Amino acid sequence: MLTLRKSNERGHSNHGWLDSRFSFSFGDYYDPRHMHFQALRVINEDQIAAGGGFPMHPHRDMEIFSYVLEGALQHQDSMGNDRVLLPGQIQLMSAGTGVMHSEKNPLKDQTTHMLQIWIVPNRRNLTPNYTEWHPKPESEHEPKVLVISPDGRNGSATIRQDAFIYRVRLHAGDQTEHSLSAGRGVWIQLMRGSLMVNGEAMSAGDGLSTKDTATLKISATSDAEALLFDLK
């Protein structure tokens, strides 16, 4: 069975400098029907105004990553990292025993459009860590690319959880597949364009999930970009 989480049903907040959509309960948005999926706890789609951002604040015992869609994102943390991410790039921070970090839009004339995602780690009180994924030229036109994994295989960023995350990028009419093993779940978050997944139509901002052991046939009805989470 496929479960569709429509974009317009997500939580929403607008603070002027920050316009956010929440796939799961977060902050002042609470919906007991949408608390998490497997180890996936947060998918926030954020629009950060030019010069705006989150000041230094603490986190612990959470795997937190950002995917930039448009603009740029400056990440700073108490581990000494100071990085600016561009569209298509990912940074992943394992908060572990505790980390301070900030996420800001360093641009003066452009909004940053991004996803911030939290995944619960497989253990508490881990040593904090930071890792990134940048697309390689040869992967730019691949329909499904591994971007995060537990062991950093194929140049992916490393996460402390049994989670494999793929970037799906398809032109209209193209398709790809993903097979789901027993005991796991898949969540697809569509960021741009439109897809058909085993006959279910998705539009930008929609999420789709299943825990059924099956092969997902993913086809694009317009140029599309998504993240696919395969989670224990």
N, C-alpha and C positions, 0 to 999 in steps of 0.2 A: 504494500500500500504506500502511495506517495502522499505526503502532507504538504500543502502549499501555504506559505506564510506571505500574504500579499503585502506589497510595499506600503499601501495606504492604510494598512491595519497596524503598522508598527507604532511604538511610542514616539513622541515628538517633543522637543524643547527648542526654544529659540532665545538666546541670551544676547542677541545683537551681533557680538563678535563670533558667536558659535551657534550654528544651526545643526541639530543632531536628530537622527532617526535611530530608534532602538529596536532591534529584533527580539531582545530579551529584556526582562525587568532590569532597570538600571537607574540609580539615583532616585528622583522623585517619581519615576514611572514604575508602577508595580502592576503586574498581571500574573496571577498564580498559574495561568495556563501556559505562560511562556517565561520559564525561569532559566532553562538551559536545554542543551541537547547533548547527551553523552557527556564528555568532558568539556564541551564548548559552552562557555558561560556568557560571553558578551560578543555581539557584533554591533558596533556603532558606526553609522555612516555620518561623517562629520564634514561640515563646510566651515572652515576657519577663515575669518576675514583677514585681509592684509594687515600684517603687524600684530595680529592677535595670537592667543595661545594659552596653554595651560602652564602656569608657573610651577616651580619646584614643589613636588608633593611626594609623599611616601607610598610605596606598595611593598607587599611581601606575599610569598607563597602563591604566585600567579605567573603564568607565561603570557606576556603581553607583546603583540606585534602590530605593526602599522603597515598598510599598503597604500602607497600614494597613487592617486588617479590623475590629479591635475595639480599644478603648482609645485610647491616644495614644502618640506617639513624638516625643521631643525630639532634634533634630539640631543639633549645634554643629560648626563646622569652622574651620580656620585662615584661611579667606577672610573670616571675620567674620560668617558666617551663624549665627543662633540662632533656630530655628523649632520650633514644636510642630505636628505633623500629626495630623489627626483621621481617623476612618474614611472611606474612599473617596478620600483625597487621596494624591498622589504627590510625592516629592522625588527629584530626579536630580542626582547629583554626578559631574561629569567630573573624575577625579583627575589626568589629564594628567601634568605633570612632577612632581607630588607634592602631597599634601594630608594634613593631620591632621584626623581627625573622631571624634566620639563619637555613639552612638545609645542613648538611654535611655528607659525608661518613667518619666515624671514623676508617675504616679498612685500614690497610697498604698494603694488598696484594689481595684485591678483589674489583671488581666493584660493585656498588649498582645499582640495576635495580628496578625502581619504577614508579608509576603513580602519578602525581600531578594534582589535579582537583579543579577547582573553580566553585562555584555556587553562583549566585546573591542572597542575603538575601531578606526576605520579607519586611524588613524595613531598613532604614538608621539610622546611629548614635546610634547603639546598644552598650551596654557594652561589651567589648571584653571578650571572653570565650575560654576555651580549654577543649577538651574531647577526649577520646580514645576508641577504640574497640579492644579487644583481643579475639581470638577464644577460645571457651571452648572445652575441650576434646570431649564432647558429640556432638558438632557441626561439628567436623572435617570431618565427612563423610555424612553430610546432603547435598542434592543437591542444596538447595537454603536457605541462611541464611540472615536475616535482620542485616545489619551492621551499618546503619545510619537512623535516623528517626527524626521527629520534636519533639517527646516527650521522646526519649530515651527508648522506650519500649523494652522488652526482652534483656536488657543489651546493646543495640545499642548506638553508639555515637550520640550526639544531634546536630541537625542543625537548623538554624533559617530560614527555608523555608519549604514549603509543598512538601517535597521530601523524598522518601523512596528508599534506595539503598541496594541492595542485592549482596552478593557474591554467584556466581553460580560455583559449582565445580562438575564435572561429569566425571566418567570413561567412556571409549569407550562403546557405546551401551546403556548407561543410558540416562534418559530423565527427564525433569521437565516441568512445565507450569507456565505461568503468565498471569493473566487476567487484561486487561486495561480498566479503567472506562472512561466514556465520559468526554471530556474536558482535558484529561491528555495525556502525551506522554511518550514513552519508548525509551531509548537509551541503547543498549547493547555494551559494549566494551570488546572484546575478548583479553585476555592477553596471554593465552597459548592454544595450541591445535587447534581443529577444531570442528565446530558446524553446525547443520542444524536448521534453525529457520523458521517454516512454509514453508519449501521447499527451503529456501535461504541458500546457503553455505557460511560459514564464516571461515576465516583463522586467525591465530594470528596477532594482530594489527588492524584488521578490526573493524569498528563500524557499527551498524545497528540501524535504528530508524523507528518509526511509531507513528502516532497520531490517528490511527483507533481504534475504540472500538472493541476489539477482544481478543481471547485467543491465546497467543503465545505458540507454542509447540516447546520446545528446546531439541534437542537430540545431543549427542556427537558422532562424527565419529572417534575421538581419545580422549585420556584424555584431559580435557579442564578446564580452569578457566577463569571466566569473572566477570565483574561488570554489574549489571542491574540497571538502573536509572528509577524510576517511578516518573514523575515530573508534577507539575501543569503548 
